[in-house]
């Protein structure tokens, strides 16, 4: 398991199955943040965080695949 963050909301992520879990109330907090919108630097920061999270997942998936092949 690993943790990713969207602002102050912690998202539990399984690196093996790419599943994601939210604790009670976190989905509502994410919806509120989405409806409120992001402006300026927060947009750029959110995009950067998303890209970093996806790059980390791709690295983990590639490492897992290579491990199975070896």
PQR file with spaces between the fields and no chain letter, atoms N, CA, C, O and H, PARSE charges and radii, in Angstrom:
ATOM       1  N    UNK     1       0.841   -1.185    0.000 -0.4000 1.5000
ATOM       2  CA   UNK     1       0.000    0.000    0.000 -0.0000 2.0000
ATOM       3  C    UNK     1       0.879    1.239    0.000  0.5500 1.7000
ATOM       4  O    UNK     1       2.000    1.248    0.509 -0.5500 1.4000
ATOM       5  N    UNK     2       0.324    2.271   -0.588 -0.4000 1.5000
ATOM       6  CA   UNK     2       0.998    3.558   -0.631 -0.0000 2.0000
ATOM       7  C    UNK     2      -0.071    4.619   -0.426  0.5500 1.7000
ATOM       8  O    UNK     2      -1.265    4.324   -0.457 -0.5500 1.4000
ATOM       9  H    UNK     2      -0.587    2.264   -1.002  0.4000 1.0000
ATOM      10  N    UNK     3       0.356    5.831   -0.219 -0.4000 1.5000
ATOM      11  CA   UNK     3      -0.567    6.931   -0.025 -0.0000 2.0000
ATOM      12  C    UNK     3      -0.279    8.009   -1.055  0.5500 1.7000
ATOM      13  O    UNK     3       0.878    8.327   -1.330 -0.5500 1.4000
ATOM      14  H    UNK     3       1.326    6.071   -0.194  0.4000 1.0000
ATOM      15  N    UNK     4      -1.337    8.567   -1.620 -0.4000 1.5000
ATOM      16  CA   UNK     4      -1.251    9.723   -2.499 -0.0000 2.0000
ATOM      17  C    UNK     4      -2.132   10.791   -1.880  0.5500 1.7000
ATOM      18  O    UNK     4      -3.053   10.488   -1.122 -0.5500 1.4000
ATOM      19  H    UNK     4      -2.276    8.309   -1.397  0.4000 1.0000
ATOM      20  N    UNK     5      -1.848   12.029   -2.202 -0.4000 1.5000
ATOM      21  CA   UNK     5      -2.589   13.128   -1.596 -0.0000 2.0000
ATOM      22  C    UNK     5      -3.184   14.041   -2.657  0.5500 1.7000
ATOM      23  O    UNK     5      -2.518   14.401   -3.628 -0.5500 1.4000
ATOM      24  H    UNK     5      -1.100   12.276   -2.818  0.4000 1.0000
ATOM      25  N    UNK     6      -4.433   14.406   -2.465 -0.4000 1.5000
ATOM      26  CA   UNK     6      -5.103   15.422   -3.257 -0.0000 2.0000
ATOM      27  C    UNK     6      -5.423   16.537   -2.267  0.5500 1.7000
ATOM      28  O    UNK     6      -6.385   16.460   -1.502 -0.5500 1.4000
ATOM      29  H    UNK     6      -4.974   14.113   -1.677  0.4000 1.0000
ATOM      30  N    UNK     7      -4.580   17.584   -2.305 -0.4000 1.5000
ATOM      31  CA   UNK     7      -4.643   18.622   -1.278 -0.0000 2.0000
ATOM      32  C    UNK     7      -4.412   17.947    0.076  0.5500 1.7000
ATOM      33  O    UNK     7      -3.341   17.386    0.307 -0.5500 1.4000
ATOM      34  H    UNK     7      -3.799   17.646   -2.926  0.4000 1.0000
ATOM      35  N    UNK     8      -5.403   17.994    0.974 -0.4000 1.5000
ATOM      36  CA   UNK     8      -5.229   17.399    2.298 -0.0000 2.0000
ATOM      37  C    UNK     8      -5.956   16.064    2.451  0.5500 1.7000
ATOM      38  O    UNK     8      -6.095   15.560    3.565 -0.5500 1.4000
ATOM      39  H    UNK     8      -6.273   18.450    0.787  0.4000 1.0000
ATOM      40  N    UNK     9      -6.417   15.492    1.344 -0.4000 1.5000
ATOM      41  CA   UNK     9      -7.136   14.219    1.381 -0.0000 2.0000
ATOM      42  C    UNK     9      -6.157   13.092    1.041  0.5500 1.7000
ATOM      43  O    UNK     9      -5.537   13.079   -0.022 -0.5500 1.4000
ATOM      44  H    UNK     9      -6.304   15.902    0.439  0.4000 1.0000
ATOM      45  N    UNK    10      -6.041   12.149    1.977 -0.4000 1.5000
ATOM      46  CA   UNK    10      -5.144   11.010    1.780 -0.0000 2.0000
ATOM      47  C    UNK    10      -5.885    9.887    1.064  0.5500 1.7000
ATOM      48  O    UNK    10      -6.943    9.444    1.510 -0.5500 1.4000
ATOM      49  H    UNK    10      -6.545   12.160    2.841  0.4000 1.0000
ATOM      50  N    UNK    11      -5.316    9.431   -0.056 -0.4000 1.5000
ATOM      51  CA   UNK    11      -5.911    8.352   -0.840 -0.0000 2.0000
ATOM      52  C    UNK    11      -5.019    7.130   -0.697  0.5500 1.7000
ATOM      53  O    UNK    11      -3.829    7.182   -1.008 -0.5500 1.4000
ATOM      54  H    UNK    11      -4.456    9.791   -0.419  0.4000 1.0000
ATOM      55  N    UNK    12      -5.597    6.025   -0.225 -0.4000 1.5000
ATOM      56  CA   UNK    12      -4.850    4.775   -0.081 -0.0000 2.0000
ATOM      57  C    UNK    12      -4.810    4.096   -1.440  0.5500 1.7000
ATOM      58  O    UNK    12      -5.847    3.921   -2.080 -0.5500 1.4000
ATOM      59  H    UNK    12      -6.564    5.982    0.027  0.4000 1.0000
ATOM      60  N    UNK    13      -3.610    3.710   -1.887 -0.4000 1.5000
ATOM      61  CA   UNK    13      -3.433    3.141   -3.223 -0.0000 2.0000
ATOM      62  C    UNK    13      -2.700    1.813   -3.114  0.5500 1.7000
ATOM      63  O    UNK    13      -1.670    1.720   -2.446 -0.5500 1.4000
ATOM      64  H    UNK    13      -2.767    3.852   -1.367  0.4000 1.0000
ATOM      65  N    UNK    14      -3.233    0.775   -3.776 -0.4000 1.5000
ATOM      66  CA   UNK    14      -2.570   -0.516   -3.853 -0.0000 2.0000
ATOM      67  C    UNK    14      -1.690   -0.513   -5.088  0.5500 1.7000
ATOM      68  O    UNK    14      -2.184   -0.352   -6.204 -0.5500 1.4000
ATOM      69  H    UNK    14      -4.070    0.850   -4.319  0.4000 1.0000
ATOM      70  N    UNK    15      -0.395   -0.688   -4.898 -0.4000 1.5000
ATOM      71  CA   UNK    15       0.543   -0.652   -6.012 -0.0000 2.0000
ATOM      72  C    UNK    15       0.475   -1.911   -6.866  0.5500 1.7000
ATOM      73  O    UNK    15       0.915   -1.900   -8.016 -0.5500 1.4000
ATOM      74  H    UNK    15       0.007   -0.818   -3.992  0.4000 1.0000
ATOM      75  N    UNK    16      -0.065   -2.989   -6.327 -0.4000 1.5000
ATOM      76  CA   UNK    16      -0.172   -4.231   -7.094 -0.0000 2.0000
ATOM      77  C    UNK    16      -1.380   -4.244   -8.013  0.5500 1.7000
ATOM      78  O    UNK    16      -1.278   -4.650   -9.171 -0.5500 1.4000
ATOM      79  H    UNK    16      -0.423   -2.998   -5.393  0.4000 1.0000
ATOM      80  N    UNK    17      -2.512   -3.809   -7.509 -0.4000 1.5000
ATOM      81  CA   UNK    17      -3.739   -3.891   -8.305 -0.0000 2.0000
ATOM      82  C    UNK    17      -4.208   -2.535   -8.818  0.5500 1.7000
ATOM      83  O    UNK    17      -5.202   -2.455   -9.539 -0.5500 1.4000
ATOM      84  H    UNK    17      -2.595   -3.480   -6.568  0.4000 1.0000
ATOM      85  N    UNK    18      -3.496   -1.465   -8.451 -0.4000 1.5000
ATOM      86  CA   UNK    18      -3.864   -0.100   -8.840 -0.0000 2.0000
ATOM      87  C    UNK    18      -5.213    0.330   -8.286  0.5500 1.7000
ATOM      88  O    UNK    18      -5.835    1.252   -8.813 -0.5500 1.4000
ATOM      89  H    UNK    18      -2.688   -1.531   -7.865  0.4000 1.0000
ATOM      90  N    UNK    19      -5.671   -0.331   -7.223 -0.4000 1.5000
ATOM      91  CA   UNK    19      -6.910    0.064   -6.576 -0.0000 2.0000
ATOM      92  C    UNK    19      -6.690    1.276   -5.697  0.5500 1.7000
ATOM      93  O    UNK    19      -5.567    1.547   -5.271 -0.5500 1.4000
ATOM      94  H    UNK    19      -5.166   -1.080   -6.795  0.4000 1.0000
ATOM      95  N    UNK    20      -7.761    2.005   -5.423 -0.4000 1.5000
ATOM      96  CA   UNK    20      -7.695    3.177   -4.553 -0.0000 2.0000
ATOM      97  C    UNK    20      -8.854    3.120   -3.570  0.5500 1.7000
ATOM      98  O    UNK    20      -9.964    2.718   -3.920 -0.5500 1.4000
ATOM      99  H    UNK    20      -8.674    1.784   -5.768  0.4000 1.0000
ATOM     100  N    UNK    21      -8.580    3.529   -2.327 -0.4000 1.5000
ATOM     101  CA   UNK    21      -9.585    3.511   -1.271 -0.0000 2.0000
ATOM     102  C    UNK    21      -9.626    4.858   -0.588  0.5500 1.7000
ATOM     103  O    UNK    21      -8.608    5.522   -0.391 -0.5500 1.4000
ATOM     104  H    UNK    21      -7.678    3.855   -2.043  0.4000 1.0000
ATOM     105  N    UNK    22     -10.850    5.240   -0.229 -0.4000 1.5000
ATOM     106  CA   UNK    22     -11.068    6.475    0.510 -0.0000 2.0000
ATOM     107  C    UNK    22     -11.710    6.133    1.842  0.5500 1.7000
ATOM     108  O    UNK    22     -12.557    5.244    1.923 -0.5500 1.4000
ATOM     109  H    UNK    22     -11.677    4.701   -0.389  0.4000 1.0000
ATOM     110  N    UNK    23     -11.305    6.836    2.878 -0.4000 1.5000
ATOM     111  CA   UNK    23     -11.916    6.666    4.179 -0.0000 2.0000
ATOM     112  C    UNK    23     -13.233    7.444    4.215  0.5500 1.7000
ATOM     113  O    UNK    23     -13.540    8.227    3.315 -0.5500 1.4000
ATOM     114  H    UNK    23     -10.617    7.558    2.812  0.4000 1.0000
ATOM     115  N    UNK    24     -13.994    7.207    5.269 -0.4000 1.5000
ATOM     116  CA   UNK    24     -15.300    7.842    5.429 -0.0000 2.0000
ATOM     117  C    UNK    24     -15.162    9.363    5.314  0.5500 1.7000
ATOM     118  O    UNK    24     -14.326    9.976    5.979 -0.5500 1.4000
ATOM     119  H    UNK    24     -13.745    6.571    6.000  0.4000 1.0000
ATOM     120  N    UNK    25     -15.992    9.955    4.464 -0.4000 1.5000
ATOM     121  CA   UNK    25     -16.038   11.408    4.320 -0.0000 2.0000
ATOM     122  C    UNK    25     -15.055   11.976    3.301  0.5500 1.7000
ATOM     123  O    UNK    25     -15.178   13.136    2.908 -0.5500 1.4000
ATOM     124  H    UNK    25     -16.671    9.458    3.924  0.4000 1.0000
ATOM     125  N    UNK    26     -14.083   11.176    2.870 -0.4000 1.5000
ATOM     126  CA   UNK    26     -13.073   11.713    1.961 -0.0000 2.0000
ATOM     127  C    UNK    26     -13.622   11.963    0.554  0.5500 1.7000
ATOM     128  O    UNK    26     -13.194   12.908   -0.109 -0.5500 1.4000
ATOM     129  H    UNK    26     -13.983   10.234    3.190  0.4000 1.0000
ATOM     130  N    UNK    27     -14.543   11.150    0.096 -0.4000 1.5000
ATOM     131  CA   UNK    27     -15.126   11.372   -1.219 -0.0000 2.0000
ATOM     132  C    UNK    27     -15.867   12.712   -1.239  0.5500 1.7000
ATOM     133  O    UNK    27     -15.756   13.470   -2.202 -0.5500 1.4000
ATOM     134  H    UNK    27     -14.891   10.383    0.635  0.4000 1.0000
ATOM     135  N    UNK    28     -16.613   13.000   -0.189 -0.4000 1.5000
ATOM     136  CA   UNK    28     -17.334   14.264   -0.104 -0.0000 2.0000
ATOM     137  C    UNK    28     -16.362   15.438   -0.085  0.5500 1.7000
ATOM     138  O    UNK    28     -16.613   16.464   -0.718 -0.5500 1.4000
ATOM     139  H    UNK    28     -16.704   12.385    0.594  0.4000 1.0000
ATOM     140  N    UNK    29     -15.248   15.292    0.642 -0.4000 1.5000
ATOM     141  CA   UNK    29     -14.241   16.354    0.685 -0.0000 2.0000
ATOM     142  C    UNK    29     -13.642   16.580   -0.696  0.5500 1.7000
ATOM     143  O    UNK    29     -13.412   17.722   -1.094 -0.5500 1.4000
ATOM     144  H    UNK    29     -15.044   14.459    1.156  0.4000 1.0000
ATOM     145  N    UNK    30     -13.384   15.484   -1.440 -0.4000 1.5000
ATOM     146  CA   UNK    30     -12.852   15.626   -2.795 -0.0000 2.0000
ATOM     147  C    UNK    30     -13.871   16.308   -3.714  0.5500 1.7000
ATOM     148  O    UNK    30     -13.507   17.146   -4.538 -0.5500 1.4000
ATOM     149  H    UNK    30     -13.570   14.557   -1.117  0.4000 1.0000
ATOM     150  N    UNK    31     -15.148   15.942   -3.567 -0.4000 1.5000
ATOM     151  CA   UNK    31     -16.192   16.572   -4.373 -0.0000 2.0000
ATOM     152  C    UNK    31     -16.269   18.066   -4.076  0.5500 1.7000
ATOM     153  O    UNK    31     -16.370   18.881   -4.994 -0.5500 1.4000
ATOM     154  H    UNK    31     -15.443   15.260   -2.898  0.4000 1.0000
ATOM     155  N    UNK    32     -16.220   18.425   -2.792 -0.4000 1.5000
ATOM     156  CA   UNK    32     -16.273   19.836   -2.409 -0.0000 2.0000
ATOM     157  C    UNK    32     -15.113   20.610   -3.019  0.5500 1.7000
ATOM     158  O    UNK    32     -15.297   21.712   -3.535 -0.5500 1.4000
ATOM     159  H    UNK    32     -16.137   17.763   -2.047  0.4000 1.0000
ATOM     160  N    UNK    33     -13.921   20.029   -2.960 -0.4000 1.5000
ATOM     161  CA   UNK    33     -12.749   20.683   -3.525 -0.0000 2.0000
ATOM     162  C    UNK    33     -12.891   20.832   -5.036  0.5500 1.7000
ATOM     163  O    UNK    33     -12.508   21.856   -5.600 -0.5500 1.4000
ATOM     164  H    UNK    33     -13.772   19.133   -2.542  0.4000 1.0000
ATOM     165  N    UNK    34     -13.439   19.814   -5.688 -0.4000 1.5000
ATOM     166  CA   UNK    34     -13.620   19.858   -7.139 -0.0000 2.0000
ATOM     167  C    UNK    34     -14.640   20.924   -7.522  0.5500 1.7000
ATOM     168  O    UNK    34     -14.426   21.676   -8.472 -0.5500 1.4000
ATOM     169  H    UNK    34     -13.750   18.982   -5.230  0.4000 1.0000
ATOM     170  N    UNK    35     -15.741   20.991   -6.794 -0.4000 1.5000
ATOM     171  CA   UNK    35     -16.782   21.974   -7.089 -0.0000 2.0000
ATOM     172  C    UNK    35     -16.306   23.391   -6.820  0.5500 1.7000
ATOM     173  O    UNK    35     -16.706   24.325   -7.514 -0.5500 1.4000
ATOM     174  H    UNK    35     -15.915   20.380   -6.022  0.4000 1.0000
ATOM     175  N    UNK    36     -15.440   23.558   -5.802 -0.4000 1.5000
ATOM     176  CA   UNK    36     -14.914   24.880   -5.476 -0.0000 2.0000
ATOM     177  C    UNK    36     -13.958   25.346   -6.569  0.5500 1.7000
ATOM     178  O    UNK    36     -13.783   26.544   -6.792 -0.5500 1.4000
ATOM     179  H    UNK    36     -15.115   22.799   -5.238  0.4000 1.0000
ATOM     180  N    UNK    37     -13.342   24.376   -7.244 -0.4000 1.5000
ATOM     181  CA   UNK    37     -12.419   24.691   -8.324 -0.0000 2.0000
ATOM     182  C    UNK    37     -11.047   25.082   -7.798  0.5500 1.7000
ATOM     183  O    UNK    37     -10.874   25.414   -6.626 -0.5500 1.4000
ATOM     184  H    UNK    37     -13.484   23.403   -7.062  0.4000 1.0000
ATOM     185  N    UNK    38     -10.102   25.033   -8.683 -0.4000 1.5000
ATOM     186  CA   UNK    38      -8.732   25.407   -8.363 -0.0000 2.0000
ATOM     187  C    UNK    38      -8.329   26.523   -9.306  0.5500 1.7000
ATOM     188  O    UNK    38      -8.738   26.551  -10.467 -0.5500 1.4000
ATOM     189  H    UNK    38     -10.242   24.764   -9.636  0.4000 1.0000
ATOM     190  N    UNK    39      -7.532   27.432   -8.801 -0.4000 1.5000
ATOM     191  CA   UNK    39      -7.080   28.535   -9.640 -0.0000 2.0000
ATOM     192  C    UNK    39      -5.582   28.691   -9.534  0.5500 1.7000
ATOM     193  O    UNK    39      -4.962   28.303   -8.543 -0.5500 1.4000
ATOM     194  H    UNK    39      -7.200   27.409   -7.858  0.4000 1.0000
ATOM     195  N    UNK    40      -5.014   29.265  -10.573 -0.4000 1.5000
ATOM     196  CA   UNK    40      -3.609   29.640  -10.551 -0.0000 2.0000
ATOM     197  C    UNK    40      -2.669   28.499  -10.262  0.5500 1.7000
ATOM     198  O    UNK    40      -2.718   27.458  -10.916 -0.5500 1.4000
ATOM     199  H    UNK    40      -5.517   29.580  -11.378  0.4000 1.0000
ATOM     200  N    UNK    41      -1.805   28.697   -9.272 -0.4000 1.5000
ATOM     201  CA   UNK    41      -0.760   27.741   -8.938 -0.0000 2.0000
ATOM     202  C    UNK    41      -1.334   26.403   -8.486  0.5500 1.7000
ATOM     203  O    UNK    41      -0.690   25.370   -8.668 -0.5500 1.4000
ATOM     204  H    UNK    41      -1.765   29.544   -8.741  0.4000 1.0000
ATOM     205  N    UNK    42      -2.511   26.398   -7.908 -0.4000 1.5000
ATOM     206  CA   UNK    42      -3.093   25.134   -7.448 -0.0000 2.0000
ATOM     207  C    UNK    42      -3.374   24.219   -8.628  0.5500 1.7000
ATOM     208  O    UNK    42      -3.197   23.005   -8.520 -0.5500 1.4000
ATOM     209  H    UNK    42      -3.034   27.238   -7.760  0.4000 1.0000
ATOM     210  N    UNK    43      -3.812   24.780   -9.761 -0.4000 1.5000
ATOM     211  CA   UNK    43      -4.034   23.965  -10.956 -0.0000 2.0000
ATOM     212  C    UNK    43      -2.736   23.326  -11.406  0.5500 1.7000
ATOM     213  O    UNK    43      -2.693   22.125  -11.671 -0.5500 1.4000
ATOM     214  H    UNK    43      -3.956   25.766   -9.848  0.4000 1.0000
ATOM     215  N    UNK    44      -1.683   24.113  -11.493 -0.4000 1.5000
ATOM     216  CA   UNK    44      -0.383   23.602  -11.930 -0.0000 2.0000
ATOM     217  C    UNK    44       0.129   22.561  -10.949  0.5500 1.7000
ATOM     218  O    UNK    44       0.687   21.540  -11.351 -0.5500 1.4000
ATOM     219  H    UNK    44      -1.718   25.089  -11.277  0.4000 1.0000
ATOM     220  N    UNK    45      -0.062   22.820   -9.658 -0.4000 1.5000
ATOM     221  CA   UNK    45       0.401   21.882   -8.640 -0.0000 2.0000
ATOM     222  C    UNK    45      -0.376   20.570   -8.731  0.5500 1.7000
ATOM     223  O    UNK    45       0.210   19.495   -8.602 -0.5500 1.4000
ATOM     224  H    UNK    45      -0.515   23.650   -9.331  0.4000 1.0000
ATOM     225  N    UNK    46      -1.680   20.648   -8.951 -0.4000 1.5000
ATOM     226  CA   UNK    46      -2.501   19.439   -9.064 -0.0000 2.0000
ATOM     227  C    UNK    46      -2.071   18.611  -10.273  0.5500 1.7000
ATOM     228  O    UNK    46      -1.981   17.386  -10.184 -0.5500 1.4000
ATOM     229  H    UNK    46      -2.156   21.521   -9.056  0.4000 1.0000
ATOM     230  N    UNK    47      -1.809   19.261  -11.388 -0.4000 1.5000
ATOM     231  CA   UNK    47      -1.363   18.554  -12.588 -0.0000 2.0000
ATOM     232  C    UNK    47      -0.009   17.902  -12.332  0.5500 1.7000
ATOM     233  O    UNK    47       0.211   16.749  -12.704 -0.5500 1.4000
ATOM     234  H    UNK    47      -1.883   20.256  -11.461  0.4000 1.0000
ATOM     235  N    UNK    48       0.888   18.635  -11.701 -0.4000 1.5000
ATOM     236  CA   UNK    48       2.216   18.097  -11.396 -0.0000 2.0000
ATOM     237  C    UNK    48       2.120   16.889  -10.469  0.5500 1.7000
ATOM     238  O    UNK    48       2.787   15.879  -10.694 -0.5500 1.4000
ATOM     239  H    UNK    48       0.710   19.571  -11.399  0.4000 1.0000
ATOM     240  N    UNK    49       1.287   16.988   -9.419 -0.4000 1.5000
ATOM     241  CA   UNK    49       1.118   15.875   -8.492 -0.0000 2.0000
ATOM     242  C    UNK    49       0.526   14.655   -9.205  0.5500 1.7000
ATOM     243  O    UNK    49       0.948   13.526   -8.955 -0.5500 1.4000
ATOM     244  H    UNK    49       0.745   17.808   -9.236  0.4000 1.0000
ATOM     245  N    UNK    50      -0.450   14.879  -10.092 -0.4000 1.5000
ATOM     246  CA   UNK    50      -1.066   13.776  -10.833 -0.0000 2.0000
ATOM     247  C    UNK    50      -0.027   13.100  -11.725  0.5500 1.7000
ATOM     248  O    UNK    50       0.057   11.873  -11.767 -0.5500 1.4000
ATOM     249  H    UNK    50      -0.793   15.796  -10.295  0.4000 1.0000
ATOM     250  N    UNK    51       0.756   13.896  -12.432 -0.4000 1.5000
ATOM     251  CA   UNK    51       1.770   13.336  -13.320 -0.0000 2.0000
ATOM     252  C    UNK    51       2.822   12.549  -12.537  0.5500 1.7000
ATOM     253  O    UNK    51       3.272   11.497  -12.989 -0.5500 1.4000
ATOM     254  H    UNK    51       0.688   14.893  -12.399  0.4000 1.0000
ATOM     255  N    UNK    52       3.211   13.052  -11.372 -0.4000 1.5000
ATOM     256  CA   UNK    52       4.170   12.329  -10.535 -0.0000 2.0000
ATOM     257  C    UNK    52       3.587   11.002  -10.064  0.5500 1.7000
ATOM     258  O    UNK    52       4.278    9.983  -10.067 -0.5500 1.4000
ATOM     259  H    UNK    52       2.845   13.907  -11.004  0.4000 1.0000
ATOM     260  N    UNK    53       2.314   11.012   -9.657 -0.4000 1.5000
ATOM     261  CA   UNK    53       1.669    9.794   -9.184 -0.0000 2.0000
ATOM     262  C    UNK    53       1.592    8.761  -10.312  0.5500 1.7000
ATOM     263  O    UNK    53       1.859    7.579  -10.092 -0.5500 1.4000
ATOM     264  H    UNK    53       1.753   11.841   -9.654  0.4000 1.0000
ATOM     265  N    UNK    54       1.228    9.202  -11.512 -0.4000 1.5000
ATOM     266  CA   UNK    54       1.121    8.274  -12.632 -0.0000 2.0000
ATOM     267  C    UNK    54       2.492    7.750  -13.049  0.5500 1.7000
ATOM     268  O    UNK    54       2.614    6.579  -13.409 -0.5500 1.4000
ATOM     269  H    UNK    54       1.011   10.162  -11.692  0.4000 1.0000
ATOM     270  N    UNK    55       3.518    8.583  -13.010 -0.4000 1.5000
ATOM     271  CA   UNK    55       4.873    8.134  -13.339 -0.0000 2.0000
ATOM     272  C    UNK    55       5.332    7.086  -12.330  0.5500 1.7000
ATOM     273  O    UNK    55       5.971    6.101  -12.700 -0.5500 1.4000
ATOM     274  H    UNK    55       3.419    9.535  -12.718  0.4000 1.0000
ATOM     275  N    UNK    56       5.006    7.299  -11.058 -0.4000 1.5000
ATOM     276  CA   UNK    56       5.372    6.339  -10.015 -0.0000 2.0000
ATOM     277  C    UNK    56       4.672    5.003  -10.264  0.5500 1.7000
ATOM     278  O    UNK    56       5.288    3.947  -10.119 -0.5500 1.4000
ATOM     279  H    UNK    56       4.487    8.099  -10.758  0.4000 1.0000
ATOM     280  N    UNK    57       3.396    5.041  -10.634 -0.4000 1.5000
ATOM     281  CA   UNK    57       2.663    3.805  -10.924 -0.0000 2.0000
ATOM     282  C    UNK    57       3.270    3.081  -12.122  0.5500 1.7000
ATOM     283  O    UNK    57       3.433    1.861  -12.102 -0.5500 1.4000
ATOM     284  H    UNK    57       2.896    5.898  -10.751  0.4000 1.0000
ATOM     285  N    UNK    58       3.605    3.847  -13.172 -0.4000 1.5000
ATOM     286  CA   UNK    58       4.199    3.212  -14.358 -0.0000 2.0000
ATOM     287  C    UNK    58       5.527    2.550  -14.008  0.5500 1.7000
ATOM     288  O    UNK    58       5.807    1.441  -14.464 -0.5500 1.4000
ATOM     289  H    UNK    58       3.473    4.838  -13.189  0.4000 1.0000
ATOM     290  N    UNK    59       6.352    3.226  -13.196 -0.4000 1.5000
ATOM     291  CA   UNK    59       7.624    2.622  -12.773 -0.0000 2.0000
ATOM     292  C    UNK    59       7.382    1.349  -11.993  0.5500 1.7000
ATOM     293  O    UNK    59       8.052    0.343  -12.227 -0.5500 1.4000
ATOM     294  H    UNK    59       6.125    4.126  -12.825  0.4000 1.0000
ATOM     295  N    UNK    60       6.440    1.377  -11.074 -0.4000 1.5000
ATOM     296  CA   UNK    60       6.136    0.193  -10.269 -0.0000 2.0000
ATOM     297  C    UNK    60       5.620   -0.945  -11.134  0.5500 1.7000
ATOM     298  O    UNK    60       6.004   -2.098  -10.937 -0.5500 1.4000
ATOM     299  H    UNK    60       5.896    2.194  -10.884  0.4000 1.0000
ATOM     300  N    UNK    61       4.754   -0.633  -12.090 -0.4000 1.5000
ATOM     301  CA   UNK    61       4.231   -1.674  -12.976 -0.0000 2.0000
ATOM     302  C    UNK    61       5.344   -2.264  -13.839  0.5500 1.7000
ATOM     303  O    UNK    61       5.393   -3.476  -14.048 -0.5500 1.4000
ATOM     304  H    UNK    61       4.442    0.304  -12.250  0.4000 1.0000
ATOM     305  N    UNK    62       6.235   -1.409  -14.339 -0.4000 1.5000
ATOM     306  CA   UNK    62       7.349   -1.889  -15.149 -0.0000 2.0000
ATOM     307  C    UNK    62       8.280   -2.762  -14.320  0.5500 1.7000
ATOM     308  O    UNK    62       8.717   -3.817  -14.781 -0.5500 1.4000
ATOM     309  H    UNK    62       6.195   -0.425  -14.169  0.4000 1.0000
ATOM     310  N    UNK    63       8.585   -2.331  -13.103 -0.4000 1.5000
ATOM     311  CA   UNK    63       9.432   -3.136  -12.214 -0.0000 2.0000
ATOM     312  C    UNK    63       8.793   -4.483  -11.909  0.5500 1.7000
ATOM     313  O    UNK    63       9.476   -5.505  -11.868 -0.5500 1.4000
ATOM     314  H    UNK    63       8.230   -1.474  -12.729  0.4000 1.0000
ATOM     315  N    UNK    64       7.492   -4.482  -11.695 -0.4000 1.5000
ATOM     316  CA   UNK    64       6.769   -5.722  -11.422 -0.0000 2.0000
ATOM     317  C    UNK    64       6.837   -6.652  -12.634  0.5500 1.7000
ATOM     318  O    UNK    64       7.090   -7.849  -12.495 -0.5500 1.4000
ATOM     319  H    UNK    64       6.936   -3.651  -11.728  0.4000 1.0000
ATOM     320  N    UNK    65       6.610   -6.095  -13.813 -0.4000 1.5000
ATOM     321  CA   UNK    65       6.673   -6.900  -15.036 -0.0000 2.0000
ATOM     322  C    UNK    65       8.071   -7.463  -15.236  0.5500 1.7000
ATOM     323  O    UNK    65       8.220   -8.644  -15.548 -0.5500 1.4000
ATOM     324  H    UNK    65       6.405   -5.123  -13.925  0.4000 1.0000
ATOM     325  N    UNK    66       9.096   -6.638  -15.062 -0.4000 1.5000
ATOM     326  CA   UNK    66      10.466   -7.121  -15.217 -0.0000 2.0000
ATOM     327  C    UNK    66      10.790   -8.196  -14.193  0.5500 1.7000
ATOM     328  O    UNK    66      11.485   -9.162  -14.508 -0.5500 1.4000
ATOM     329  H    UNK    66       8.974   -5.678  -14.809  0.4000 1.0000
ATOM     330  N    UNK    67      10.294   -8.038  -12.970 -0.4000 1.5000
ATOM     331  CA   UNK    67      10.513   -9.043  -11.935 -0.0000 2.0000
ATOM     332  C    UNK    67       9.907  -10.387  -12.300  0.5500 1.7000
ATOM     333  O    UNK    67      10.492  -11.434  -12.021 -0.5500 1.4000
ATOM     334  H    UNK    67       9.729   -7.253  -12.714  0.4000 1.0000
ATOM     335  N    UNK    68       8.737  -10.360  -12.924 -0.4000 1.5000
ATOM     336  CA   UNK    68       8.092  -11.613  -13.339 -0.0000 2.0000
ATOM     337  C    UNK    68       8.830  -12.251  -14.509  0.5500 1.7000
ATOM     338  O    UNK    68       8.858  -13.476  -14.633 -0.5500 1.4000
ATOM     339  H    UNK    68       8.262   -9.510  -13.151  0.4000 1.0000
ATOM     340  N    UNK    69       9.427  -11.427  -15.368 -0.4000 1.5000
ATOM     341  CA   UNK    69      10.139  -11.958  -16.530 -0.0000 2.0000
ATOM     342  C    UNK    69      11.493  -12.555  -16.160  0.5500 1.7000
ATOM     343  O    UNK    69      11.988  -13.462  -16.830 -0.5500 1.4000
ATOM     344  H    UNK    69       9.405  -10.433  -15.267  0.4000 1.0000
ATOM     345  N    UNK    70      12.080  -12.040  -15.096 -0.4000 1.5000
ATOM     346  CA   UNK    70      13.415  -12.512  -14.720 -0.0000 2.0000
ATOM     347  C    UNK    70      13.308  -13.740  -13.924  0.5500 1.7000
ATOM     348  O    UNK    70      14.323  -14.297  -13.508 -0.5500 1.4000
ATOM     349  H    UNK    70      11.678  -11.304  -14.552  0.4000 1.0000
